[in-house]
Amino acid sequence: MAGLPISIIYSSSDPAARNIVDRLNEMGFNRFPVNPFEGSQLTHLPEDNKKRYICLSTHKSERGIKSLTCHHTGNWAGEARFGGDPRDVCIAMPEVAKGIGGEMMKRVHVLPEYSFSLEVTHHGPTGNVPLVFVEIGSCAEDWGNITAGKIIAEALANFEESTEGEVVMGVGGPHYAPNFTKLLEKYRIGHIIPKYAVDGVEYETFVKGIERSTEKTEKVLIDWKGLDGKQREKIIGFCNRYGIDHIKYK
């Protein structure tokens, strides 16, 4: 799957996505097809297409955090409030997420009030589609920030699909995954289960997080201080049941 062609998609009504696409057009970008879709939310992708997708989008934060983010999609527990199916995830693209994320990290310093962050796996769509979201957050002023759009456009134009570092699924910590963001240089990180989702995640969904990836997941990376004792026991039990090693990040 890692060698499948990539398409960039975006909602024609999404202001952050339009900002990024405008910057791509200014650059004469032709590396990947760039295609709009109708509606404000991506709810479905054709699963018979042999493609990988990068979706450009807004990021909304109640705290108003100015950020450039990258994340995979899915719902770990029984709710699907923001699209997709409960207890289901898309196919993660750790080689693409690391490549794009690394390029965004190299450039975000030109906007001192912004930061780059991996986010945990959340919202839809779900299913057997390789997909990663790349976003500008977190309000209308930020979505239209030309420099933010340019940073992401340059990242899309220049990233290389990474072959460096073990491929891992992350578990633990908050929604903005600070420790996994720090570790992006060392690992290729696929799906991330946050602390708030661990209690509700079932073994079968945990397995989907491991197996739905364009690269074979080699280990589970646990944010040790980002889980309580009971949650650690649960995740280690899942790892043992599946037969995959885990790494403790302290």
C-alpha positions as CSV (number, residue, x, y, z in Angstrom):
1,M,0.0,0.0,0.0
2,A,2.8,2.4,0.7
3,G,3.6,2.6,-3.0
4,L,0.0,3.5,-4.1
5,P,-0.5,6.9,-5.8
6,I,-1.5,9.9,-3.6
7,S,-4.3,12.3,-4.2
8,I,-5.0,15.5,-2.3
9,I,-8.6,16.2,-1.5
10,Y,-10.4,19.1,0.2
11,S,-13.9,20.5,0.8
12,S,-14.7,23.4,-1.6
13,S,-16.3,25.1,1.4
14,D,-13.4,24.7,3.8
15,P,-11.5,28.0,4.3
16,A,-8.2,26.5,5.5
17,A,-8.2,24.0,2.7
18,R,-8.9,26.7,0.1
19,N,-6.0,28.7,1.6
20,I,-3.6,25.8,1.2
21,V,-4.8,25.1,-2.3
22,D,-4.4,28.7,-3.3
23,R,-0.8,28.5,-2.1
24,L,-0.3,25.3,-4.0
25,N,-1.6,26.9,-7.2
26,E,0.7,29.9,-6.7
27,M,3.6,27.5,-6.6
28,G,2.5,25.7,-9.8
29,F,2.1,22.5,-7.8
30,N,1.6,19.4,-9.9
31,R,3.1,16.6,-7.8
32,F,-0.2,15.0,-6.9
33,P,-3.8,15.6,-8.2
34,V,-5.7,18.1,-6.1
35,N,-9.5,17.6,-6.1
36,P,-12.3,19.3,-4.3
37,F,-15.4,17.5,-2.9
38,E,-18.8,19.0,-2.1
39,G,-20.0,19.4,1.4
40,S,-18.3,20.5,4.6
41,Q,-17.4,17.1,5.9
42,L,-15.6,14.1,4.3
43,T,-18.0,11.2,5.0
44,H,-17.0,8.6,2.4
45,L,-14.1,7.6,0.2
46,P,-14.4,5.0,-2.6
47,E,-12.8,1.9,-1.2
48,D,-12.2,0.3,-4.6
49,N,-9.7,3.0,-5.6
50,K,-6.1,2.0,-5.3
51,K,-5.0,5.4,-3.9
52,R,-3.8,7.1,-0.8
53,Y,-5.4,10.3,0.3
54,I,-4.3,13.5,2.0
55,C,-7.2,15.6,3.1
56,L,-6.7,19.4,3.8
57,S,-8.9,20.8,6.5
58,T,-9.6,23.3,9.2
59,H,-8.8,22.4,12.8
60,K,-11.1,23.8,15.5
61,S,-9.9,24.3,19.1
62,E,-12.0,25.6,22.0
63,R,-8.8,27.0,23.5
64,G,-8.0,28.8,20.3
65,I,-4.6,27.2,19.9
66,K,-2.8,28.3,16.8
67,S,-1.4,25.1,15.3
68,L,-0.6,23.1,12.2
69,T,-1.6,19.5,12.7
70,C,-1.5,16.1,11.2
71,H,-3.6,13.1,12.2
72,H,-5.2,9.9,11.1
73,T,-9.0,9.2,11.4
74,G,-11.2,6.9,13.3
75,N,-13.4,6.3,16.3
76,W,-12.0,4.2,19.1
77,A,-15.2,3.6,21.1
78,G,-18.9,3.4,20.6
79,E,-19.6,7.0,19.5
80,A,-19.1,8.5,16.1
81,R,-20.1,12.1,16.8
82,F,-18.0,13.5,13.9
83,G,-18.4,11.0,11.1
84,G,-17.3,7.5,10.4
85,D,-18.4,4.4,12.1
86,P,-18.1,3.5,15.8
87,R,-15.1,1.3,16.7
88,D,-13.5,1.7,13.3
89,V,-10.5,3.4,11.8
90,C,-9.1,4.3,8.4
91,I,-5.8,3.0,7.2
92,A,-2.9,5.0,8.7
93,M,0.0,6.2,6.5
94,P,3.0,6.5,8.9
95,E,5.4,7.0,6.0
96,V,3.4,10.0,4.8
97,A,2.5,11.5,8.1
98,K,6.2,11.5,9.2
99,G,7.3,13.0,5.9
100,I,4.7,15.8,5.9
101,G,5.0,16.3,9.7
102,G,8.8,16.7,9.5
103,E,8.6,19.3,6.8
104,M,5.9,21.3,8.7
105,M,8.1,21.1,11.8
106,K,11.1,22.5,9.9
107,R,9.0,25.5,8.7
108,V,6.6,26.4,11.5
109,H,9.2,28.6,13.2
110,V,8.4,31.4,10.8
111,L,5.1,31.7,12.6
112,P,6.3,32.0,16.3
113,E,2.8,32.0,17.7
114,Y,2.0,28.7,16.0
115,S,3.2,25.1,16.8
116,F,3.2,21.8,14.9
117,S,1.4,18.9,16.6
118,L,0.4,15.4,15.8
119,E,-3.1,14.8,17.0
120,V,-4.5,11.5,18.1
121,T,-6.7,9.4,15.8
122,H,-10.2,11.0,15.8
123,H,-13.3,11.7,13.7
124,G,-14.4,10.2,10.4
125,P,-14.3,8.9,7.8
126,T,-13.4,5.3,8.7
127,G,-12.8,2.1,6.7
128,N,-10.3,0.5,4.4
129,V,-8.9,3.7,2.9
130,P,-5.3,5.1,3.4
131,L,-5.9,8.6,4.7
132,V,-4.2,11.4,6.7
133,F,-5.6,14.8,7.5
134,V,-3.4,18.0,7.4
135,E,-4.9,21.0,9.1
136,I,-4.6,24.7,10.1
137,G,-6.1,25.6,13.5
138,S,-8.0,26.9,15.1
139,C,-10.2,29.9,14.1
140,A,-11.2,31.9,11.0
141,E,-8.2,34.2,11.4
142,D,-5.8,31.2,11.4
143,W,-7.5,29.4,8.6
144,G,-6.9,32.3,6.3
145,N,-3.3,32.9,7.4
146,I,-1.4,33.0,4.2
147,T,1.9,32.0,5.8
148,A,0.3,29.0,7.5
149,G,-1.1,27.9,4.2
150,K,2.3,28.4,2.5
151,I,4.0,26.3,5.1
152,I,1.7,23.3,4.5
153,A,1.9,23.8,0.7
154,E,5.7,23.7,0.8
155,A,5.6,20.6,3.0
156,L,3.3,18.9,0.5
157,A,5.7,19.9,-2.3
158,N,8.8,18.8,-0.6
159,F,8.2,15.8,1.7
160,E,9.6,12.4,1.1
161,E,7.9,9.3,2.3
162,S,9.9,8.2,5.3
163,T,11.6,4.8,5.6
164,E,13.3,5.7,8.8
165,G,12.4,4.4,12.3
166,E,10.2,1.6,13.6
167,V,6.5,1.8,12.7
168,V,4.5,2.1,15.9
169,M,1.0,2.7,17.1
170,G,0.9,5.2,20.0
171,V,-1.2,4.8,23.1
172,G,-1.7,7.4,25.9
173,G,-1.5,11.1,26.6
174,P,-3.8,14.0,25.6
175,H,-5.5,14.9,22.3
176,Y,-2.6,17.0,21.1
177,A,0.0,14.3,21.4
178,P,3.1,16.2,22.7
179,N,5.2,13.2,23.4
180,F,4.4,11.4,20.2
181,T,5.1,14.7,18.3
182,K,8.6,14.8,20.0
183,L,9.2,11.2,18.9
184,L,8.2,11.7,15.3
185,E,11.8,12.1,14.3
186,K,12.6,8.7,15.8
187,Y,9.6,6.6,14.8
188,R,7.0,6.3,12.0
189,I,3.8,6.8,14.0
190,G,0.5,5.5,12.7
191,H,-2.7,5.5,14.8
192,I,-2.7,7.0,18.2
193,I,-5.2,6.1,21.0
194,P,-5.4,8.9,23.6
195,K,-5.9,8.4,27.3
196,Y,-9.5,9.5,27.1
197,A,-10.3,6.7,24.7
198,V,-8.5,3.8,26.3
199,D,-11.2,2.8,28.8
200,G,-13.7,2.5,25.9
201,V,-11.5,0.8,23.4
202,E,-12.2,-2.9,22.7
203,Y,-9.6,-5.5,21.7
204,E,-11.0,-5.8,18.2
205,T,-10.7,-2.1,17.6
206,F,-7.2,-2.1,19.1
207,V,-6.3,-4.7,16.5
208,K,-7.7,-2.5,13.7
209,G,-5.4,0.2,14.9
210,I,-2.4,-2.1,14.5
211,E,-3.4,-3.7,11.2
212,R,-4.9,-0.8,9.3
213,S,-1.7,0.8,8.2
214,T,0.2,1.1,4.9
215,E,3.3,0.0,6.8
216,K,3.4,-3.1,9.1
217,T,3.1,-1.9,12.7
218,E,6.2,-3.3,14.5
219,K,5.5,-2.2,18.1
220,V,3.1,-0.3,20.4
221,L,4.6,2.8,21.9
222,I,3.0,3.6,25.3
223,D,3.1,7.1,26.8
224,W,3.7,5.6,30.2
225,K,2.9,8.7,32.3
226,G,0.0,9.4,29.9
227,L,-2.0,6.4,31.3
228,D,-3.1,5.3,34.7
229,G,-2.1,1.9,36.1
230,K,-5.3,0.2,35.1
231,Q,-5.1,1.5,31.6
232,R,-1.4,0.4,31.2
233,E,-2.5,-3.1,32.3
234,K,-5.3,-3.1,29.7
235,I,-3.0,-2.1,26.8
236,I,-0.2,-4.4,27.8
237,G,-2.8,-7.2,28.0
238,F,-4.0,-6.4,24.5
239,C,-0.4,-6.4,23.2
240,N,0.3,-9.8,24.8
241,R,-2.9,-11.2,23.4
242,Y,-2.0,-10.0,19.9
243,G,1.6,-10.9,20.2
244,I,3.2,-7.5,19.6
245,D,6.0,-5.9,21.6
246,H,5.5,-2.6,23.4
247,I,7.8,0.2,24.2
248,K,7.5,2.3,27.4
249,Y,8.1,6.0,26.9
250,K,8.7,7.7,30.2
